[in-house]
Amino acid sequence: MYALHFGAGNIGRGFIGKRLLDSGFNLTFVDINMKVIDLINKFHSYDIEVVENSLNYIDKVTNVNAIHIHDKDILLRISQVNLITISVGINFIYSLANLLAKGIKYKIDTKNFTLLTIIACENIFRCTSRLKHEIKKCLSNKYHKYLEQNVDFIDSVVDRIVFSNIHNNYENNALLVKVEEFNEWIVDLTQFRSSIHNSIIDLICSDNLDAFFERKLFTINTGHSIIAYLGFLKKYNNIYQSISDSSIYNIVLGAMKESGLVLVKKYKLFSLLEHNKYIERVLLRFQNIFLTDSLNRVGRNPLKKLAKNDRLISPLLGTLKYNISNANLLKGIAASLCFFDDNDNESIRLQKMIFNYGPEYVLKHISELDMSSWVVSEINIYFNIFKNLNNR
C-alpha cells in the first residue's frame, strides 16, 4: 500500500513516518523544506535516536523518499495513494485543505474509486474532522457524495516527545531525530470503512476517542504547561530542571491527580488505579534527563492554553462540576498569568491585558470563568503571590 505523509519534521520522521514504514507502506514525505527533501532523497534513510535516562539506541529508517509540496505530480500522488497522514503543526494544517481538495477532484476526474484514508496527527481536538469541513468548502457540492463514499477522515490522538537536538556537521546527521521510547497513536475506530487500520502496527483503535484525547490534554498537556509556568517563576531554563524541583513536582502531581479524578468521573473508562499509573508514567517521561525543552517553547501561546476548552481551564471546570479539590490547578493557572516571553505575541498580549485591566479580565474574557466564582478570587491570590516572587 502507498502512503503520503505531509510534514517531514520531527513528528513525521520520528514517529508517524517510521510507524508506516515499519508497517510495510511505500511512504513518501511531502514537505516545503527543500534541504530536508534533498537529504532524504540523497540517502533514502535517516536515524532516530531513542533516549531515556538509562537507555540509548539508534533506529535506522530506510527506503524513504520525499517530494516538495508544489511538485508537478503532487495531485497525481494524492489521487493514487491509500493513506495520507499529516503532521505539519496547528498553524498550517488547514492551509492544506485546498491542495487536498484539488487532489481529490483529480482522483474523481480520473475515475479512481480506491478508498482514501486521511489521518491528521495534530494536537487539536478532532483535527481531521475539522480538516474535512475545510476540504468540503473547497469542493463544489457535486463532489460531496464522492467525498462521503470514497474518503475516510479519521480523527486521532498521537503522543511522543521529540527532543531538541543540536546536530553535528555531518550532512547525513542533519536528518537525525531524538525521541523518547514511549509512543502512542490512537484512532477513532467508528470512522473507518476500510480495514487499513489493521495494516498499521501498534495502532490503538477506540470507539471512545474523546476520552483518550482528554486523557492526554488533562494529564500530559496540563502537566507540561504547569511545569513550564512554575519553572519560569523560578527562572529555570528547561523542563528537566523545572520538574527536578520538588516543590514544582508536587504541584504538578497534585494538578494531574485533580484533573485525573475529573476524567474518571466523566468517562467511566479509566479506573482510578489505572489512571494513577498513567500519571506515574507521564511524570517519569517528564523526568527524562534529555528533556531539555525550553520553558519559553512549552509556555508559549498562553492565551490559547487559558481558553475555556484547553488544558488549564477545562479540567478546572470539571473539578467544579464534580466537586473535586483543585488547589494545584489554581496554582498552575495563576502561574500561567505571570508568563512573559518577548518573542511570543500571545504572552505580550496577556501581560498588556493584565497591566491595563488586571488578571480578572483575562479570566473573564479568555477563560470565560464566572466572575462570582470563588476560584477567580483564589487564582488572583496565587497570582499576586507569584507576581511578587517573580519581581524579586
RAVEN-V907389 format. One record per residue. N is the residue number from 1. RES is the residue in three letters. OMEGA is omega in degrees with one decimal (999 if undefined). Layout:
# RAVEN-V907389
n->N res->RES omega->OMEGA
n->N res->RES omega->OMEGA
This chain:
# RAVEN-V907389
n->1 res->MET omega->-174.2
n->2 res->TYR omega->-178.6
n->3 res->ALA omega->167.9
n->4 res->LEU omega->171.9
n->5 res->HIS omega->177.6
n->6 res->PHE omega->179.7
n->7 res->GLY omega->-179.7
n->8 res->ALA omega->178.3
n->9 res->GLY omega->-172.6
n->10 res->ASN omega->179.4
n->11 res->ILE omega->178.2
n->12 res->GLY omega->-179.2
n->13 res->ARG omega->-171.2
n->14 res->GLY omega->-177.1
n->15 res->PHE omega->-169.8
n->16 res->ILE omega->-179.8
n->17 res->GLY omega->179.5
n->18 res->LYS omega->-179.2
n->19 res->ARG omega->-179.9
n->20 res->LEU omega->178.4
n->21 res->LEU omega->177.0
n->22 res->ASP omega->-179.5
n->23 res->SER omega->175.8
n->24 res->GLY omega->178.0
n->25 res->PHE omega->168.4
n->26 res->ASN omega->-168.1
n->27 res->LEU omega->171.2
n->28 res->THR omega->173.6
n->29 res->PHE omega->173.3
n->30 res->VAL omega->-176.8
n->31 res->ASP omega->179.0
n->32 res->ILE omega->-177.0
n->33 res->ASN omega->-174.6
n->34 res->MET omega->179.1
n->35 res->LYS omega->179.3
n->36 res->VAL omega->179.2
n->37 res->ILE omega->-179.0
n->38 res->ASP omega->-179.6
n->39 res->LEU omega->178.1
n->40 res->ILE omega->-177.5
n->41 res->ASN omega->176.0
n->42 res->LYS omega->-174.5
n->43 res->PHE omega->-175.0
n->44 res->HIS omega->-179.7
n->45 res->SER omega->172.5
n->46 res->TYR omega->-178.0
n->47 res->ASP omega->169.3
n->48 res->ILE omega->177.4
n->49 res->GLU omega->179.3
n->50 res->VAL omega->-173.2
n->51 res->VAL omega->166.6
n->52 res->GLU omega->-170.8
n->53 res->ASN omega->-179.6
n->54 res->SER omega->-173.5
n->55 res->LEU omega->177.1
n->56 res->ASN omega->176.2
n->57 res->TYR omega->-177.8
n->58 res->ILE omega->168.8
n->59 res->ASP omega->178.5
n->60 res->LYS omega->177.6
n->61 res->VAL omega->-175.8
n->62 res->THR omega->175.7
n->63 res->ASN omega->-177.9
n->64 res->VAL omega->179.2
n->65 res->ASN omega->179.6
n->66 res->ALA omega->173.6
n->67 res->ILE omega->177.6
n->68 res->HIS omega->-177.4
n->69 res->ILE omega->178.4
n->70 res->HIS omega->176.5
n->71 res->ASP omega->-176.7
n->72 res->LYS omega->-177.9
n->73 res->ASP omega->-173.1
n->74 res->ILE omega->-179.6
n->75 res->LEU omega->176.1
n->76 res->LEU omega->179.2
n->77 res->ARG omega->-180.0
n->78 res->ILE omega->-175.6
n->79 res->SER omega->-171.3
n->80 res->GLN omega->-173.6
n->81 res->VAL omega->176.4
n->82 res->ASN omega->-172.3
n->83 res->LEU omega->170.8
n->84 res->ILE omega->173.9
n->85 res->THR omega->-170.6
n->86 res->ILE omega->168.9
n->87 res->SER omega->-177.3
n->88 res->VAL omega->-177.7
n->89 res->GLY omega->-172.3
n->90 res->ILE omega->-178.3
n->91 res->ASN omega->-173.9
n->92 res->PHE omega->-171.4
n->93 res->ILE omega->-173.8
n->94 res->TYR omega->175.9
n->95 res->SER omega->177.6
n->96 res->LEU omega->-172.4
n->97 res->ALA omega->-177.1
n->98 res->ASN omega->179.0
n->99 res->LEU omega->179.8
n->100 res->LEU omega->176.8
n->101 res->ALA omega->178.1
n->102 res->LYS omega->178.1
n->103 res->GLY omega->178.4
n->104 res->ILE omega->176.6
n->105 res->LYS omega->177.1
n->106 res->TYR omega->178.1
n->107 res->LYS omega->178.5
n->108 res->ILE omega->-176.5
n->109 res->ASP omega->178.9
n->110 res->THR omega->175.5
n->111 res->LYS omega->176.3
n->112 res->ASN omega->-176.1
n->113 res->PHE omega->174.9
n->114 res->THR omega->-177.9
n->115 res->LEU omega->176.8
n->116 res->LEU omega->176.3
n->117 res->THR omega->178.7
n->118 res->ILE omega->178.7
n->119 res->ILE omega->173.8
n->120 res->ALA omega->-176.2
n->121 res->CYS omega->-176.3
n->122 res->GLU omega->-179.0
n->123 res->ASN omega->178.8
n->124 res->ILE omega->-178.9
n->125 res->PHE omega->177.8
n->126 res->ARG omega->-175.0
n->127 res->CYS omega->-177.3
n->128 res->THR omega->177.8
n->129 res->SER omega->176.9
n->130 res->ARG omega->177.4
n->131 res->LEU omega->177.1
n->132 res->LYS omega->179.4
n->133 res->HIS omega->179.7
n->134 res->GLU omega->178.6
n->135 res->ILE omega->178.8
n->136 res->LYS omega->179.0
n->137 res->LYS omega->-179.6
n->138 res->CYS omega->-178.3
n->139 res->LEU omega->175.7
n->140 res->SER omega->-173.8
n->141 res->ASN omega->-176.5
n->142 res->LYS omega->179.6
n->143 res->TYR omega->-173.4
n->144 res->HIS omega->179.3
n->145 res->LYS omega->177.2
n->146 res->TYR omega->-179.0
n->147 res->LEU omega->-178.2
n->148 res->GLU omega->-174.7
n->149 res->GLN omega->-170.3
n->150 res->ASN omega->178.1
n->151 res->VAL omega->174.6
n->152 res->ASP omega->175.3
n->153 res->PHE omega->-170.8
n->154 res->ILE omega->175.4
n->155 res->ASP omega->-176.9
n->156 res->SER omega->172.4
n->157 res->VAL omega->179.5
n->158 res->VAL omega->-177.3
n->159 res->ASP omega->169.2
n->160 res->ARG omega->178.6
n->161 res->ILE omega->175.0
n->162 res->VAL omega->-172.8
n->163 res->PHE omega->171.1
n->164 res->SER omega->-173.3
n->165 res->ASN omega->175.5
n->166 res->ILE omega->-175.8
n->167 res->HIS omega->174.1
n->168 res->ASN omega->-171.2
n->169 res->ASN omega->178.5
n->170 res->TYR omega->-172.7
n->171 res->GLU omega->-175.7
n->172 res->ASN omega->178.4
n->173 res->ASN omega->177.1
n->174 res->ALA omega->179.3
n->175 res->LEU omega->-178.4
n->176 res->LEU omega->175.0
n->177 res->VAL omega->179.5
n->178 res->LYS omega->-173.7
n->179 res->VAL omega->168.9
n->180 res->GLU omega->-179.4
n->181 res->GLU omega->-177.8
n->182 res->PHE omega->172.0
n->183 res->ASN omega->-177.1
n->184 res->GLU omega->178.4
n->185 res->TRP omega->-176.1
n->186 res->ILE omega->-179.1
n->187 res->VAL omega->179.7
n->188 res->ASP omega->-176.2
n->189 res->LEU omega->-174.5
n->190 res->THR omega->-175.8
n->191 res->GLN omega->-177.7
n->192 res->PHE omega->165.7
n->193 res->ARG omega->176.9
n->194 res->SER omega->176.7
n->195 res->SER omega->-174.8
n->196 res->ILE omega->179.5
n->197 res->HIS omega->178.3
n->198 res->ASN omega->-178.3
n->199 res->SER omega->-178.0
n->200 res->ILE omega->-174.8
n->201 res->ILE omega->174.3
n->202 res->ASP omega->175.7
n->203 res->LEU omega->179.3
n->204 res->ILE omega->-179.7
n->205 res->CYS omega->-177.6
n->206 res->SER omega->172.8
n->207 res->ASP omega->177.2
n->208 res->ASN omega->-174.7
n->209 res->LEU omega->-178.8
n->210 res->ASP omega->180.0
n->211 res->ALA omega->-179.1
n->212 res->PHE omega->176.3
n->213 res->PHE omega->-179.7
n->214 res->GLU omega->175.1
n->215 res->ARG omega->177.9
n->216 res->LYS omega->-177.7
n->217 res->LEU omega->-174.6
n->218 res->PHE omega->-176.5
n->219 res->THR omega->-176.7
n->220 res->ILE omega->-176.6
n->221 res->ASN omega->176.5
n->222 res->THR omega->-178.3
n->223 res->GLY omega->-179.0
n->224 res->HIS omega->-177.9
n->225 res->SER omega->-178.6
n->226 res->ILE omega->173.9
n->227 res->ILE omega->-177.8
n->228 res->ALA omega->-174.9
n->229 res->TYR omega->176.6
n->230 res->LEU omega->177.4
n->231 res->GLY omega->176.7
n->232 res->PHE omega->179.9
n->233 res->LEU omega->-179.2
n->234 res->LYS omega->174.7
n->235 res->LYS omega->170.5
n->236 res->TYR omega->-177.0
n->237 res->ASN omega->-173.0
n->238 res->ASN omega->-175.6
n->239 res->ILE omega->-177.7
n->240 res->TYR omega->178.4
n->241 res->GLN omega->-175.4
n->242 res->SER omega->-176.9
n->243 res->ILE omega->176.5
n->244 res->SER omega->175.6
n->245 res->ASP omega->-172.4
n->246 res->SER omega->-179.4
n->247 res->SER omega->176.4
n->248 res->ILE omega->178.9
n->249 res->TYR omega->-176.2
n->250 res->ASN omega->177.9
n->251 res->ILE omega->180.0
n->252 res->VAL omega->177.0
n->253 res->LEU omega->179.6
n->254 res->GLY omega->-179.9
n->255 res->ALA omega->-179.0
n->256 res->MET omega->176.0
n->257 res->LYS omega->176.7
n->258 res->GLU omega->179.1
n->259 res->SER omega->178.0
n->260 res->GLY omega->176.9
n->261 res->LEU omega->176.1
n->262 res->VAL omega->-179.8
n->263 res->LEU omega->-179.8
n->264 res->VAL omega->-179.7
n->265 res->LYS omega->-171.6
n->266 res->LYS omega->-169.0
n->267 res->TYR omega->-178.3
n->268 res->LYS omega->-178.0
n->269 res->LEU omega->-178.7
n->270 res->PHE omega->171.3
n->271 res->SER omega->179.0
n->272 res->LEU omega->179.2
n->273 res->LEU omega->179.2
n->274 res->GLU omega->-175.9
n->275 res->HIS omega->176.7
n->276 res->ASN omega->174.8
n->277 res->LYS omega->176.5
n->278 res->TYR omega->177.2
n->279 res->ILE omega->179.0
n->280 res->GLU omega->179.6
n->281 res->ARG omega->179.3
n->282 res->VAL omega->-180.0
n->283 res->LEU omega->176.4
n->284 res->LEU omega->178.0
n->285 res->ARG omega->178.5
n->286 res->PHE omega->-177.7
n->287 res->GLN omega->176.3
n->288 res->ASN omega->-175.5
n->289 res->ILE omega->179.2
n->290 res->PHE omega->-177.4
n->291 res->LEU omega->-177.7
n->292 res->THR omega->174.0
n->293 res->ASP omega->-179.7
n->294 res->SER omega->179.2
n->295 res->LEU omega->177.0
n->296 res->ASN omega->179.5
n->297 res->ARG omega->-178.1
n->298 res->VAL omega->-176.5
n->299 res->GLY omega->-174.6
n->300 res->ARG omega->-177.8
n->301 res->ASN omega->-177.3
n->302 res->PRO omega->179.1
n->303 res->LEU omega->175.0
n->304 res->LYS omega->-176.9
n->305 res->LYS omega->179.0
n->306 res->LEU omega->179.5
n->307 res->ALA omega->-173.1
n->308 res->LYS omega->-174.0
n->309 res->ASN omega->-177.5
n->310 res->ASP omega->-163.1
n->311 res->ARG omega->-177.7
n->312 res->LEU omega->-174.7
n->313 res->ILE omega->-178.2
n->314 res->SER omega->176.1
n->315 res->PRO omega->176.6
n->316 res->LEU omega->178.6
n->317 res->LEU omega->176.3
n->318 res->GLY omega->178.3
n->319 res->THR omega->178.1
n->320 res->LEU omega->-179.5
n->321 res->LYS omega->-174.7
n->322 res->TYR omega->177.3
n->323 res->ASN omega->-179.0
n->324 res->ILE omega->178.1
n->325 res->SER omega->-172.4
n->326 res->ASN omega->-175.1
n->327 res->ALA omega->-177.4
n->328 res->ASN omega->174.3
n->329 res->LEU omega->178.9
n->330 res->LEU omega->177.9
n->331 res->LYS omega->178.8
n->332 res->GLY omega->178.4
n->333 res->ILE omega->179.0
n->334 res->ALA omega->178.9
n->335 res->ALA omega->179.9
n->336 res->SER omega->-179.9
n->337 res->LEU omega->180.0
n->338 res->CYS omega->-172.2
n->339 res->PHE omega->175.6
n->340 res->PHE omega->173.6
n->341 res->ASP omega->-174.8
n->342 res->ASP omega->173.7
n->343 res->ASN omega->-177.7
n->344 res->ASP omega->-175.2
n->345 res->ASN omega->-178.9
n->346 res->GLU omega->179.5
n->347 res->SER omega->174.9
n->348 res->ILE omega->177.7
n->349 res->ARG omega->179.3
n->350 res->LEU omega->-176.8
n->351 res->GLN omega->175.2
n->352 res->LYS omega->177.5
n->353 res->MET omega->-177.2
n->354 res->ILE omega->179.8
n->355 res->PHE omega->-175.7
n->356 res->ASN omega->-170.3
n->357 res->TYR omega->-178.2
n->358 res->GLY omega->-177.2
n->359 res->PRO omega->180.0
n->360 res->GLU omega->179.2
n->361 res->TYR omega->179.6
n->362 res->VAL omega->-177.8
n->363 res->LEU omega->178.9
n->364 res->LYS omega->-169.9
n->365 res->HIS omega->178.6
n->366 res->ILE omega->-175.9
n->367 res->SER omega->178.9
n->368 res->GLU omega->176.7
n->369 res->LEU omega->176.0
n->370 res->ASP omega->-175.3
n->371 res->MET omega->178.0
n->372 res->SER omega->-178.5
n->373 res->SER omega->179.9
n->374 res->TRP omega->-177.3
n->375 res->VAL omega->178.1
n->376 res->VAL omega->177.7
n->377 res->SER omega->-179.9
n->378 res->GLU omega->177.7
n->379 res->ILE omega->-179.9
n->380 res->ASN omega->177.7
n->381 res->ILE omega->179.3
n->382 res->TYR omega->178.7
n->383 res->PHE omega->-179.4
n->384 res->ASN omega->176.0
n->385 res->ILE omega->-177.9
n->386 res->PHE omega->-179.4
n->387 res->LYS omega->177.9
n->388 res->ASN omega->177.5
n->389 res->LEU omega->-176.8
n->390 res->ASN omega->-178.0
n->391 res->ASN omega->-179.5
n->392 res->ARG omega->999
